Amino acid sequence: MSLWNKRVLEIGCGDGGLTFQYAPRAASVLAIDPDRPSIDEALFQQHAGGPSNVEFRVGSIERLVRPGAPFDVALFSWSL
């Protein structure tokens, strides 16, 4: 599946290792994870030159995304 110019929701992004690999091809990415230190590391990497089209958030899917949110693709990284 191509992520080219897609709006991506990534659930369980951790420190962004996978996110930073595909984000340059995506239109936008909302990457979430419940682990604050992992998100802090992802933000650090993003500020050090990572893609700017990614929004990292701490939390779970139940609390962050309202039903019908506009995404083309949802990734659950533990399933990969």
FENJOPE-V741099 format. One record per run of one state. SS is the DSSP state (H for helix, E for strand, - for the rest). FROM is the first residue (numbers start at 1). TO is the last residue. If there is no record, write none. Layout:
BEGIN
SS,FROM,TO  SS,FROM,TO
END
This chain:
BEGIN
-,1,6  E,7,11  -,12,18  H,19,25  -,26,27  E,28,33  -,34,35  H,36,47  -,48,53  E,54,58  -,59,60  H,61,64  -,65,72  E,73,76  H,77,79  -,80,80
END
